[in-house]
Amino acid sequence: MKDFAFTGGRPDPYTFPTEALIEASTKALRDLGGSLVNYPGESGYRGLRELASMRFERREGVPLPVDNISITSGSMQALDLVLSTFIDPGDTILTEELTYSGTLGIMRHLKANIVGIPMDFIDGMNMDALEENLKALKAKDIRPKLIYTTANHQNPTAAILSLERRERMLELANAYDTVIVEDDCYGDIDFVPNPTPDALFKLDDSNRVIFIATFSKILGAGIRQGYFVARQPYYDAIHENRWDGGTSALASAIV
């Protein structure tokens, strides 16, 4: 009997497309050739950014803006870059009361004041509870820096935030002047057609949402290819914290 470790978000190793990636590696090296002596740039390899845009369009019906996509070393680097841009020590942030330990680790490293919002295991974060917490914080003259949510296939509950709650979250973000970080790292783990409502990023018409995603959950964590999507002024602000010269163009081209 085979054992599969779901806790770390790793797919079945027996399904890993080794031979296909060997072929892709050969093609990528021939296509890129000597251009690999150059840094890929902070936004990353354009071909993978275009694929990320098409991937979103396939599910959501609209493409992501390619020039607002930045390739990262997995979604954790994206999350680190985004959170460190917004959070100073002592800042308040709100998230589901049950949240992935790695995400909490970054938040705690940044010395954030984390407020857990009650949720259920079907429809996700409770919007009445979110509003109550926002009101209580405002009464103390505290404006949360952000609301963090894993709206699709939430870890560890597997809840999917309902469309009604997504729309209400956007209304509350507008009313209380804060942003939403939508972590869609599990967005592809669907087993029936169209199980999830529209993405918060798609529904957003007030530039309140920063979108994070990854290829790790459908290929493998060792691939380390993720991305964030942010409109201005957030896109440039996030890149001010980036010093790595960009994510591997070769790895991106292979993916």
N, C-alpha and C positions, 0 to 999 in steps of 0.2 A: 504493500500500500504506500502511495506517495504522500508525503506531507507538504502542505503549502502554507507558507507563513504570510497570512494576510495583514498582520500587524504593521509591517513596514511598507505596505503598499507595493509589494513586489509581485509581478505577474508570474505565471507558471513558467519555470525555466525551460521546460520541454517544448514550449511554443516559441522560444526565442528564435528569430529568423536569421540564424548564423550565416547560412550560405547566401541568402539574399543581401545581407550586409557586406559580405566579402565582395560580391559583385558591385554593390553600390560604392564601396570604398575604391575599387579600381576605377570606376567611372568618374568619381569625384576627383581623384588625383589627376586623371588625364584632363579633366575639364579645367581644374584650377591651376595645375602646374606651378609655374614659378610665381604666380600671384600670392602663393602662401608665404612668401618671404615678408609680406606686408601684414600689419596689424589689421584685424577685421573691422576695427572701429567700434565705438561704444554701443551702437545700435545692433551690430552683428550682421551676419551674412544675409543679404537681401532675399535670396531664394527661400530660406526658411521662414523669413518674415512674411513673404507672400503666401507660403503654404499655411502659416498660422492664420492669415486673413481668410483664405479659402476654407480652412477647417471650420472657422466660426460661421462663415456664410452657409456652409452645408447644413449646420445645425440650426442656426438662428435666422437664416434668410437674408442677412445683410453681412457684408464683409467688414472686417476690422480695418481701420485706417493704417495702411502699411507703414507710413512714416511716423506713426506713434507707437510702433511695436519695437521692443528692445529684447534681443535674445540674451539669456542669462544661463549660468551654470545651474540648471534645474530651477524649480519654482522656489526653492529655499533661498537662493541668492536674490531672486526677484523680491521675495518677501523681506529679506534683510535690507535691501536697498530702499524699498518703499517705506518700511516701518522706521528705519533710521532717519529718513528724510523728515518725517512728521513728528517723531516722538523725542522729546527732551526728558531728562530724569524728572519724575514726579507728575508727568502729564497723565491724564485720564483717558483710557480707551475702553470701548465696550465690545464684548464678543459673546458668543454662545457660552453658557455656563459649563458645557463640556466641549473641550477644544483639543486638537492635536498637540501632544506634548512638545514637539519640536517648535511649533509656533509660539507656544507659551514660553519656551526657553528664550527665544529672541526677545519677546516682550519683557521678560524679567531681566535679561541682560541689559536692555535699554532703560531699566528702572522705571517702567511704566506702572501706573496705578490701574490694575486690570479689574474691570467690573463685569462679572458674569451675569448674563441675562437668561432667565428661565426659558426653557424650550420644551417641545414635545418631540417624540421620536418619529412623527409622521410629517408635520408641516413646519418644523424648525422653530426658529426664535419667536418668542411670544411678543407681538408688537405692543400690546397693552403694557407689558412689563418694561419694554424698551422705552416707551413714552414716559412711564412713571419715573424711571431712572433719569431720563433726560431732564424732566421737570425738577426733580430733586437736586440734580447737579446745578441746574441754572439758578435755583434758589440760593445756592452757595456760591454763585458767581463763577462756576466752573464750566468751561466749554470743552467737551471731549474733543480730542484731536482727530479721532476716527472711530468708525464702527467696522469691525472685522467680521466677515461671515464666510462660511463655506456653504453656499446656498444649495449646491448639488451633491448628493450622496455624502452628507456631512460625516466627518470622522470625529467621534466614534459611533454616532447614533444611526447613520445612514439616512437621516431625515432629508427631505427635499422641501426647501422653502416654497410655500405656495405662492401663486401669482398675486393673490390679494395681499399677502404679507410683504412681498417684494415691492409692490406699489406703495404700501404704507411705509416701508422703510425709507424709500426715496423721499416721500413727503416729510418724514421726520428729519431726515438729513438736511433738507432744505429749511425746515422750520427752525432747527437748532444750529444751523450753519456749521455742519461738519461734513466730512467725506466718508465714503464707504470703500473699503478694500474687499473686493470680491475675489476670493481664492477659489478658482475653478480647477484645482489640481485633479479632482476626481470626475471631472465633467464628461469624460468619455466612457465611464464605466456604466454603460447602459445595456440592459439585456432585453428590452422591449422597445419598439419604435416610439420616438418622441415622448419620453417619460417626464421631461423637465420643462417647466415654464420658461418664458423668455428670460435671457440673462439680464441682470441688473444693468450691465453696461449698455445693452441694447435699449432698455426702457428709459435710461437716464437722458433727460433733455436739459440738465442744468450743470453739467460737468462736475458731478459729485462722485463718480465711480472710477476707481482704478482696478483694472482687470488683471489677474495673474493666472497663468496656466502652465502646463508642462507636457512633455512627451514621455516622461518617465513611466507613467502608470500603464501605458499601452506598449512600450518597448522594453524598458528596463531602467532601474535607478542608475546603473552605471553609465548610461548614455549622457546624463547630466545636461539636458537641453530643455530649458524652460523659457518663459518670456513674461514681460509685463506690458500692459497697454495703458497709456495715460495721455490725455490731451494737455495742451499748454494751459497754465504755466507749470503744471506738475511734471511733465516729461523732462524739461530741462532741469528742474529742481532736483529730481531724482538722480539724474546723471551727474550732478555736481558731486555726489558721493561716490562716483565710480572711478576707480583708478587701475583697473586690470587690463586695459587695452582691448577689451572685447572678448567674447566667448569664441572658442575654437571654430574657425571657418571650415576646417576640414570635417570636424564632427557634425557641424550643421549641414554641410553639403551631403554627407553620408545619410543623415536622417531624412 
